[in-house]
Amino acid sequence: MALHFERSEFASRLARVTEQMREEKLDALLIFAQESMYWLTGYDTFGYCFFQTLVVKADGTMALITRSADLRQAKHTSILEDVHVWVDRVNADPTVDLKNLLVEMDLLGARIGIEYDTHGMTGRVARLLDAQLSSFGQISDASYLVSRLRLIKSAAEVAYVERAAALADDALDQAIRLTKAGADEADILAAMQGAVFSGGGDYPANEYIIGSGADALLCRYKAGRRKLDANDQLTIEWAGTYAHYHVAMMRTIVVGEPTHRHRELFSACLENLQAIETVLTPGHTFGDVFDMHAKIMDERGLARHRLNACGYSLGARFSPSWMEHQMFHVGNPQPIEPNMSLFVHMIIADSDSGTAMTLGQTYLTTSGAPRALSRHGLDFLGA
């Protein structure tokens, strides 16, 4: 059995989930998010691109309904014992199979929470599910019940986060080594991802971002590679990933002689990140972090060049994104608590001058000041 945690850890997580269910007066929870299934049972698959659901009752009973391709996957990677298979067929509606399972679990007329806000729940599935269950019981949106619990990392999770951080640092070492005039983005990207794999890590939940020249101003992955000029800029965002736990970092490396604008924007990023460290503490909220970011950027006249968010929570995630629900944006009331792994990024894209600058790293929160998880400093990177 390929479990990454002790059974006692899973038992503790299930107890927290059922306690929260009772507080929210739910008799059952239908889990569609793969990260929720992984966190609660160890179940590890990319089969959530098809219909599957983990049913959790308030008494702790669990049952999974999935496809035949994932039957052995569930048995091998998780603590689940009750696994049901819906059959692939023309015009299949697996929500009917799910409803029949709910009947077997004595949930007719029950209060049922559903994880709607996840990539494991398509619009078509949501419509079919609502049609089946609207008269079956009392259904409600419970998208964030497990997500909120996953914010606080256990000691076992922190160990995986720290290992992921070491792999992220190894990837940056490779980027620094290879970035120079004439270097190919493809070689840099291959070396960074290779460092994670060589260190025993995993695929990330989304693609690394890499772009140079004008593409350095982008903050999404795009297809296509180029070689670096004698004077250039390279923006990279990546994550070390271990047992699906992510630690993200972001940097812009300047090739050749940095412009005055590069230096100016780096100074703004550094000042901002250091200021945010003072509010990345218990007693503040995610919204407070963004407010600090916006204040400093706007005071420097960079309102047009910044983003409307400056980071997010990280944890064990699956494609298509390593981002958690909880983000640093205006008005987010989520309190900052100890043992959260939080990625803070400064991204400035000055389209007027064609200048890019980024600076980002992941922190582990404590009862006091946050702890940066990278062994790399926040120095200006030039090549």
Secondary structure, DSSP 8 states (H G I E B T S, - for coil): ---SS-HHHHHHHHHHHHHHHHHTT-SEEEE--HHHHHHHH----SGGGS--EEEEETTS-EEEEE-GGGHHHHHHHSS---EEE----TT--HHHHHHHHHHHTT-TT-EEEE--SSTTS-HHHHHHHHHHHTTTSEEEE-TTHHHHHTTS--HHHHHHHHHHHHHHHHHHHHHHHH-STT-BHHHHHHHHHHHHHHTT----SS--EEEEGGGGG--S--S---B--SSEEEEEEEEEEETTEEEEEEEEEEESS--HHHHHHHHHHHHHHHHHHTTSSTT-BHHHHHHHHHHHHHHTT-GGGS-S--EEE--B--TT----S-B--TT---B--TT-EEEEEEEEEETTTTEEEEEEEEEE--SSS-EE--SS----EE-
